[in-house]
Amino acid sequence: MEENNILAQFCLLTGLDQEQAQEYSALLQSARRQVEGQLSPQAEPDCARQMLEQLAAAIAWQNYLNLKQSDSPRRISTPDLTVEWQENSSQQAARQLVDSLRQSLADLLETGFAFLLA
């Protein structure tokens, strides 16, 4: 997977320009390593490289939104009133995109579950 391609996809998803997105290079690298770590040993990633890069960018976008959300309180309580913020539409869209890409790449990715047959 090419980091520049992941960065370009991340910019499209976040609306950041490349200079602004560079500030989140750790998120991009982490997402790339996460996807690479989930690849099945028998997978041939070259045939789906573009979708794998899109998945890495979507994971980075999801983490970016979570990071931005953590900057603000999620709940404020007083004796008479409690206000709680729910997941916003961007977070829902990011989660749906990640889930959809993972489903499309299911034959290349390991689920993380293993069963021992005795």
N, CA, C and O of each residue as an XYZ file, in Angstrom:
472
protein
N       0.843     -1.180      0.000
C       0.000      0.000      0.000
C       0.890      1.247      0.000
O       1.904      1.309      0.696
N       0.494      2.203     -0.775
C       1.241      3.451     -0.902
C       0.693      4.490      0.076
O      -0.506      4.768      0.086
N       1.575      5.058      0.893
C       1.147      6.064      1.863
C       0.556      7.301      1.193
O      -0.376      7.906      1.722
N       1.091      7.680      0.029
C       0.562      8.858     -0.669
C      -0.873      8.632     -1.135
O      -1.685      9.557     -1.115
N      -1.188      7.414     -1.552
C      -2.563      7.101     -1.959
C      -3.506      7.126     -0.758
O      -4.633      7.610     -0.853
N      -3.036      6.603      0.367
C      -3.842      6.624      1.596
C      -4.066      8.066      2.030
O      -5.170      8.437      2.427
N      -3.017      8.877      1.954
C      -3.121     10.293      2.313
C      -4.131     11.006      1.413
O      -4.941     11.795      1.900
N      -4.092     10.740      0.121
C      -5.028     11.383     -0.814
C      -6.469     10.997     -0.489
O      -7.357     11.849     -0.506
N      -6.703      9.727     -0.194
C      -8.056      9.278      0.170
C      -8.491      9.923      1.485
O      -9.642     10.337      1.620
N      -7.580     10.012      2.453
C      -7.866     10.638      3.745
C      -8.257     12.103      3.547
O      -9.182     12.590      4.196
N      -7.560     12.803      2.656
C      -7.884     14.202      2.374
C      -9.293     14.338      1.800
O     -10.035     15.251      2.164
N      -9.650     13.429      0.909
C     -11.003     13.455      0.349
C     -12.061     13.251      1.428
O     -13.100     13.912      1.423
N     -11.794     12.340      2.344
C     -12.776     12.027      3.388
C     -12.899     13.135      4.428
O     -14.000     13.437      4.888
N     -11.774     13.739      4.800
C     -11.788     14.735      5.877
C     -12.012     16.156      5.386
O     -12.461     17.013      6.146
N     -11.696     16.414      4.099
C     -11.770     17.779      3.596
C     -10.517     18.584      3.917
O     -10.461     19.781      3.636
N      -9.516     17.942      4.501
C      -8.251     18.614      4.799
C      -7.391     18.660      3.544
O      -7.505     17.795      2.676
N      -6.528     19.672      3.447
C      -5.557     19.647      2.359
C      -4.376     18.774      2.801
O      -4.306     18.354      3.956
N      -3.457     18.509      1.881
C      -2.373     17.568      2.196
C      -1.486     18.066      3.334
O      -1.006     17.269      4.140
N      -1.269     19.365      3.403
C      -0.434     19.915      4.472
C      -1.098     19.710      5.838
O      -0.441     19.314      6.802
N      -2.396     19.981      5.910
C      -3.127     19.780      7.162
C      -3.174     18.292      7.523
O      -3.029     17.925      8.689
N      -3.374     17.456      6.529
C      -3.481     16.019      6.773
C      -2.166     15.423      7.253
O      -2.168     14.415      7.960
N      -1.044     16.029      6.883
C       0.258     15.535      7.327
C       0.377     15.544      8.854
O       1.134     14.761      9.429
N      -0.374     16.433      9.503
C      -0.363     16.490     10.969
C      -0.902     15.192     11.578
O      -0.642     14.898     12.745
N      -1.648     14.422     10.793
C      -2.252     13.185     11.265
C      -1.561     11.968     10.662
O      -2.178     10.913     10.513
N      -0.293     12.108     10.318
C       0.446     11.009      9.685
C       0.511      9.779     10.592
O       0.531      8.653     10.096
N       0.543      9.977     11.900
C       0.557      8.833     12.814
C      -0.734      8.023     12.700
O      -0.703      6.794     12.774
N      -1.870      8.707     12.518
C      -3.145      7.997     12.325
C      -3.123      7.195     11.028
O      -3.608      6.064     10.979
N      -2.557      7.788      9.984
C      -2.489      7.120      8.688
C      -1.584      5.890      8.752
O      -1.932      4.831      8.228
N      -0.436      6.032      9.388
C       0.499      4.907      9.508
C      -0.102      3.797     10.355
O       0.043      2.616     10.037
N      -0.770      4.172     11.423
C      -1.408      3.180     12.283
C      -2.490      2.413     11.540
O      -2.587      1.192     11.662
N      -3.298      3.126     10.774
C      -4.371      2.486     10.004
C      -3.779      1.553      8.946
O      -4.296      0.457      8.732
N      -2.703      1.976      8.284
C      -2.051      1.125      7.274
C      -1.520     -0.152      7.917
O      -1.706     -1.245      7.383
N      -0.861     -0.009      9.063
C      -0.340     -1.196      9.768
C      -1.473     -2.112     10.227
O      -1.337     -3.335     10.203
N      -2.587     -1.517     10.645
C      -3.737     -2.310     11.067
C      -4.264     -3.156      9.918
O      -4.529     -4.346     10.089
N      -4.415     -2.551      8.757
C      -4.909     -3.285      7.582
C      -3.897     -4.353      7.180
O      -4.277     -5.494      6.916
N      -2.632     -4.002      7.130
C      -1.602     -4.977      6.752
C      -1.560     -6.133      7.743
O      -1.319     -7.275      7.351
N      -1.789     -5.850      9.014
C      -1.799     -6.891     10.037
C      -2.990     -7.825      9.941
O      -2.941     -8.948     10.443
N      -4.062     -7.371      9.300
C      -5.263     -8.188      9.160
C      -5.274     -9.024      7.887
O      -6.161     -9.855      7.692
N      -4.290     -8.805      7.022
C      -4.241     -9.567      5.772
C      -4.002    -11.041      6.051
O      -3.149    -11.407      6.859
N      -4.749    -11.854      5.386
C      -4.591    -13.297      5.477
C      -3.240    -13.671      4.860
O      -2.830    -13.058      3.874
N      -2.540    -14.665      5.420
C      -1.236    -15.051      4.864
C      -1.292    -15.471      3.395
O      -0.325    -15.254      2.663
N      -2.380    -16.057      2.954
C      -2.495    -16.489      1.562
C      -3.078    -15.406      0.653
O      -3.265    -15.642     -0.541
N      -3.365    -14.237      1.194
C      -3.952    -13.155      0.402
C      -2.928    -12.578     -0.574
O      -1.731    -12.529     -0.291
N      -3.424    -12.149     -1.713
C      -2.612    -11.444     -2.695
C      -3.083     -9.993     -2.714
O      -3.992     -9.642     -3.467
N      -2.460     -9.142     -1.881
C      -2.965     -7.776     -1.725
C      -2.859     -6.910     -2.961
O      -3.572     -5.911     -3.064
N      -1.990     -7.256     -3.911
C      -1.847     -6.423     -5.108
C      -3.139     -6.348     -5.922
O      -3.416     -5.330     -6.557
N      -3.925     -7.416     -5.904
C      -5.154     -7.425     -6.699
C      -6.213     -6.488     -6.122
O      -7.136     -6.093     -6.834
N      -6.096     -6.132     -4.856
C      -7.091     -5.249     -4.224
C      -6.409     -4.080     -3.514
O      -6.927     -3.555     -2.528
N      -5.255     -3.682     -4.017
C      -4.463     -2.642     -3.365
C      -5.258     -1.359     -3.157
O      -5.197     -0.760     -2.083
N      -6.004     -0.934     -4.174
C      -6.760      0.315     -4.074
C      -7.814      0.240     -2.971
O      -7.982      1.193     -2.210
N      -8.523     -0.883     -2.879
C      -9.545     -1.021     -1.820
C      -8.895     -1.118     -0.442
O      -9.449     -0.615      0.536
N      -7.730     -1.755     -0.352
C      -7.019     -1.817      0.924
C      -6.563     -0.427      1.359
O      -6.613     -0.092      2.543
N      -6.122      0.376      0.399
C      -5.745      1.762      0.710
C      -6.963      2.569      1.136
O      -6.873      3.399      2.040
N      -8.095      2.332      0.494
C      -9.332      3.012      0.892
C      -9.735      2.611      2.304
O     -10.190      3.446      3.085
N      -9.567      1.330      2.632
C      -9.886      0.875      3.992
C      -8.978      1.550      5.006
O      -9.450      1.999      6.051
N      -7.689      1.628      4.720
C      -6.762      2.293      5.640
C      -7.142      3.761      5.821
O      -7.109      4.274      6.939
N      -7.502      4.441      4.734
C      -7.912      5.845      4.825
C      -9.207      5.986      5.624
O      -9.353      6.923      6.409
N     -10.141      5.065      5.427
C     -11.414      5.113      6.160
C     -11.202      4.874      7.651
O     -11.846      5.518      8.479
N     -10.309      3.960      7.999
C      -9.992      3.717      9.406
C      -9.346      4.958     10.010
O      -9.670      5.349     11.131
N      -8.425      5.581      9.258
C      -7.791      6.814      9.741
C      -8.830      7.921      9.908
O      -8.770      8.684     10.872
N      -9.784      8.013      8.976
C     -10.857      9.010      9.069
C     -11.694      8.766     10.321
O     -12.022      9.703     11.050
N     -12.031      7.518     10.561
C     -12.824      7.172     11.746
C     -12.062      7.562     13.015
O     -12.647      8.124     13.941
N     -10.776      7.271     13.059
C      -9.959      7.633     14.220
C      -9.805      9.142     14.350
O      -9.783      9.673     15.460
N      -9.699      9.834     13.217
C      -9.631     11.298     13.205
C     -10.904     11.894     13.805
O     -10.838     12.802     14.634
N     -12.057     11.385     13.388
C     -13.326     11.883     13.926
C     -13.451     11.590     15.415
O     -13.939     12.429     16.173
N     -13.018     10.415     15.836
C     -13.045     10.082     17.264
C     -12.128     11.004     18.050
O     -12.463     11.425     19.157
N     -10.973     11.316     17.479
C     -10.032     12.228     18.127
C     -10.636     13.618     18.262
O     -10.535     14.246     19.316
N     -11.260     14.094     17.196
C     -11.891     15.410     17.231
C     -13.067     15.440     18.211
O     -13.289     16.444     18.888
N     -13.808     14.350     18.283
C     -14.950     14.264     19.197
C     -14.482     14.268     20.647
O     -15.164     14.806     21.520
N     -13.324     13.672     20.907
C     -12.838     13.588     22.286
C     -12.410     14.945     22.821
O     -12.212     15.100     24.027
N     -12.263     15.940     21.932
C     -11.904     17.285     22.368
C     -13.056     17.978     23.093
O     -12.838     18.952     23.814
N     -14.265     17.488     22.907
C     -15.418     18.130     23.525
C     -16.105     17.141     24.468
O     -16.046     15.930     24.254
N     -16.749     17.656     25.502
C     -17.433     16.757     26.434
C     -18.597     16.045     25.760
O     -19.250     16.604     24.879
N     -18.849     14.821     26.175
C     -19.944     14.041     25.605
C     -21.195     14.109     26.463
O     -22.291     13.775     26.013
N     -21.020     14.547     27.707
C     -22.165     14.587     28.607
C     -21.969     15.698     29.634
O     -20.894     15.846     30.215
N     -23.008     16.456     29.840
C     -23.011     17.484     30.870
C     -24.226     17.229     31.743
O     -25.341     17.085     31.242
N     -24.011     17.174     33.043
C     -25.115     16.899     33.967
C     -25.207     17.984     35.030
O     -24.200     18.477     35.538
N     -26.436     18.336     35.347
C     -26.744     19.203     36.478
C     -27.806     18.472     37.287
O     -28.332     17.462     36.820
N     -28.133     18.941     38.468
C     -29.175     18.247     39.234
C     -30.515     18.153     38.505
O     -31.274     17.209     38.722
N     -30.807     19.128     37.641
C     -32.105     19.157     36.970
C     -32.085     18.668     35.520
O     -33.136     18.359     34.957
N     -30.917     18.597     34.924
C     -30.859     18.350     33.483
C     -29.586     17.603     33.110
O     -28.520     17.853     33.674
N     -29.704     16.689     32.161
C     -28.546     16.003     31.597
C     -28.613     16.120     30.081
O     -29.630     15.805     29.464
N     -27.518     16.573     29.495
C     -27.418     16.689     28.045
C     -26.310     15.754     27.594
O     -25.198     15.792     28.119
N     -26.628     14.908     26.606
C     -25.652     13.946     26.117
C     -25.593     14.028     24.593
O     -26.623     14.052     23.920
N     -24.370     14.072     24.059
C     -24.170     14.122     22.615
C     -24.090     12.720     22.075
O     -23.461     11.846     22.671
N     -24.726     12.508     20.951
C     -24.712     11.214     20.277
C     -23.681     11.249     19.151
O     -23.165     12.303     18.781
N     -23.407     10.079     18.632
C     -22.512      9.975     17.487
C     -23.061     10.831     16.347
O     -24.248     10.754     16.033
N     -22.205     11.645     15.727
C     -22.698     12.495     14.648
C     -22.736     11.730     13.328
O     -22.264     10.596     13.238
N     -23.299     12.362     12.318
C     -23.497     11.683     11.036
C     -22.179     11.331     10.364
O     -22.099     10.317      9.671
N     -21.150     12.138     10.549
C     -19.841     11.808      9.971
C     -19.273     10.548     10.599
O     -18.694      9.713      9.904
N     -19.433     10.405     11.903
C     -18.941      9.197     12.576
C     -19.712      7.964     12.103
O     -19.124      6.900     11.909
N     -21.005      8.103     11.921
C     -21.812      7.000     11.402
C     -21.374      6.635      9.988
O     -21.263      5.456      9.651
N     -21.124      7.653      9.161
C     -20.689      7.407      7.788
C     -19.324      6.726      7.760
O     -19.094      5.829      6.949
N     -18.423      7.144      8.637
C     -17.093      6.531      8.693
C     -17.201      5.066      9.107
O     -16.553      4.198      8.521
N     -18.013      4.801     10.108
C     -18.188      3.421     10.571
C     -18.788      2.556      9.463
O     -18.351      1.425      9.248
N     -19.785      3.086      8.764
C     -20.422      2.337      7.678
C     -19.450      2.085      6.527
O     -19.458      1.008      5.931
N     -18.620      3.070      6.215
C     -17.631      2.895      5.147
C     -16.613      1.832      5.520
O     -16.285      0.974      4.700
N     -16.112      1.877      6.738
C     -15.144      0.867      7.200
C     -15.778     -0.514      7.154
O     -15.167     -1.460      6.657
N     -16.987     -0.639      7.663
C     -17.679     -1.934      7.662
C     -17.895     -2.446      6.237
O     -17.691     -3.627      5.958
N     -18.310     -1.551      5.339
C     -18.561     -1.938      3.958
C     -17.275     -2.398      3.263
O     -17.276     -3.410      2.562
N     -16.196     -1.666      3.455
C     -14.921     -2.050      2.844
C     -14.401     -3.363      3.426
O     -13.884     -4.207      2.694
N     -14.538     -3.537      4.735
C     -14.109     -4.802      5.351
C     -14.914     -5.973      4.783
O     -14.368     -7.048      4.533
N     -16.195     -5.756      4.585
C     -17.041     -6.805      4.031
C     -16.619     -7.121      2.589
O     -16.569     -8.288      2.201
N     -16.323     -6.106      1.812
C     -15.880     -6.312      0.429
C     -14.537     -7.029      0.348
O     -14.258     -7.744     -0.615
N     -13.715     -6.828      1.369
C     -12.381     -7.425      1.392
C     -12.307     -8.659      2.285
O     -11.216     -9.102      2.644
N     -13.453     -9.209      2.643
C     -13.503    -10.309      3.609
C     -12.643    -11.499      3.207
O     -12.098    -12.182      4.075
N     -12.510    -11.759      1.921
C     -11.715    -12.903      1.493
C     -10.209    -12.663      1.651
O      -9.426    -13.611      1.581
N      -9.792    -11.405      1.866
C      -8.375    -11.091      2.053
C      -8.000    -10.851      3.512
O      -6.832    -10.957      3.888
N      -9.000    -10.525      4.330
C      -8.732    -10.145      5.712
C      -9.080    -11.274      6.678
O     -10.048    -12.010      6.485
N      -8.270    -11.386      7.711
C      -8.581    -12.339      8.773
C      -9.535    -11.678      9.747
O      -9.459    -10.470      9.975
N     -10.422    -12.454     10.316
C     -11.413    -11.896     11.241
C     -10.870    -11.698     12.641
O     -11.431    -10.927     13.420
N      -9.792    -12.380     12.971
C      -9.253    -12.289     14.318
C      -9.766    -13.382     15.222
O      -9.331    -13.494     16.368
N     -10.675    -14.184     14.730
C     -11.204    -15.294     15.513
C     -10.521    -16.580     15.071
O     -10.286    -16.805     13.884
N     -10.214    -17.400     16.034
C      -9.611    -18.696     15.707
C     -10.283    -19.766     16.561
O     -10.591    -19.546     17.732
N     -10.498    -20.904     15.963
C     -11.116    -22.011     16.675
C     -10.137    -23.174     16.683
O      -9.509    -23.479     15.669
N     -10.016    -23.804     17.807
C      -9.141    -24.945     17.929
C      -9.995    -26.194     17.820
O     -10.893    -26.422     18.630
N      -9.707    -26.989     16.820
C     -10.433    -28.248     16.628
C      -9.650    -29.350     17.302
O      -8.457    -29.523     17.053
N     -10.322    -30.090     18.152
C      -9.637    -31.170     18.876
C      -9.980    -32.504     18.254
O      -9.505    -33.541     18.716
